[in-house]
Structures are given as structure tokens and as C-alpha cells.
């Protein structure tokens, strides 16, 4: 059973993200947790002064109402729903909840309406701070068939093949086509090394419909957008490299740029560190891949 954390602010974007995720896992047992962050400072609303206690009660009432709505529209008897409200901003609430219990996936809706890409949005903050996989669902996304999944790769190493377990499951369950997309802007690896890693990736996804695509562009983001323009993509997958704050401020994070205004649902995979064991782990548990 998967455990999935659904962030909600009751907006149309967050509601759409919930519907999309339910459909994506319609054939799978899932324990969903609806999480809402509420403000802690006193505010004035409708002529009344609300303290944190009042906000907590309002938040509780709202999340209960949302759960009832979601359960009523649930498309699978294999899905269960629970609720959580936490004080503060959404990123702080996310970190608190993840420190309490592990989740396989965090889901957030995105509108691309942040002040600026450098300052970011809730979606970019979730991708940066979540210690698990993240699904960013654009407000324009519609629930339906997931037939074409694109995994962006630069054929560089990742920590563990376990990082790709969720992707492999989604592609297998949906019987989707998986494409390894490489945008060649500047060469950082020798062709022989790239081919070795490519073959390793292909063998790791054995049994899944898979193909590779390489395009050349002077800018990686521009190249990916050109690919999205030309080809059908139902889900884009990346494995982010958690860059320093200076990289973020300078706009050097490709994943952040895409998560800020996603054109299609974006799945970011968390590169899990495998704890050392006494005996050498089987080689198939480790796989080279790109931290984008």
C-alpha cells in the first residue's frame, strides 16, 4: 500500500491535483493524507478577530468537509482518507508531517502564479524540501490515461535504483511508453560512458516499453520545451539535484524552472541514500542516473 500526502489550500488547483492522483492510483491500495496549513497570527475576517485557536477550528472544519467531499467522489474502494491540519506555512507543515511519518509521494497543485521564478512558489518549495517523491500537477491537467511518460536524463549517476521504484510501478501499471530523453547542450561525459549508462538504464527497466530520444539544443530547458511542443507527453519525470541556495537565486535549477510553471504533470524522484550493509549489496540495486 502506498502512503500519499496531498497538500491542499482548497483552491481549484489543489482539488484538481487530488482528482488527478486518485485516477493515477485508481487500481492501487493507497492511504491518502490530506494536509492543510493554517495561519497562526491573529487576523480580522468578516469583522471578527480570530486567534490561532479559531483558525485551528476553522481549519479542522474545512478539512473534514474536504475529506467528506473526496470520499464521496472516490473512484476506488482501495483508497482510504485521513486528515491533518498544522500551523504555519505549507513548507513548514510539510516538513513537520514528513518528520512524523514516511510517505511514498507528496502531491501539490500548481498554477504558475508565483511572484517570480527566483522567489518560487509552493510547488518549487515542496520539490526542494520534500524528502520523498513529489508530483506537481498543473491546474490545467486532466485526469485520464497516462500513455506517454518521459524521463529526462543526462546519463549521470544516481545513488540507487530504488529511487526509480515508483516510476517503474506507474509505467508498468499504466502499460505506458517510457522514453529516456537526453537534451545535449554541452558534453560532460565521454560517449562511451554515456552509452554504458544508457544500456544500464535500459536493462533496469526490462519488461517495460522503453525507447530513447536525444535532441540537441544550446539550452536544456529550451530543448525540453521544444520536445513537449512536438510530442505527446502525459508525465515528465526528473531526478532533481538539490542545489545550493545560490544556485536557486541565480536560476541554475532546471527542475525548479519546470516545477514553477509545469506544462504537464511533473514527477520528481527522490534520490534515496542506501544505508551501508555488512555484505555487498546486489549490483542491480545501484544505477547510474542524472541529478538534474
Secondary structure as UniProt FT lines:
FT   STRAND          2..7
FT   HELIX           12..24
FT   TURN            25..27
FT   STRAND          30..38
FT   STRAND          43..45
FT   TURN            46..47
FT   STRAND          48..50
FT   HELIX           52..72
FT   TURN            77..78
FT   STRAND          79..87
FT   HELIX           90..100
FT   STRAND          105..110
FT   TURN            117..119
FT   HELIX           122..129
FT   STRAND          133..138
FT   TURN            139..140
FT   STRAND          148..152
FT   HELIX           161..164
FT   HELIX           165..174
FT   STRAND          177..184
FT   HELIX           191..204
FT   TURN            205..207
FT   STRAND          210..216
FT   HELIX           220..230
FT   STRAND          235..238
FT   HELIX           245..249
FT   TURN            250..251
FT   HELIX           254..260
FT   STRAND          266..268
FT   HELIX           283..285
//
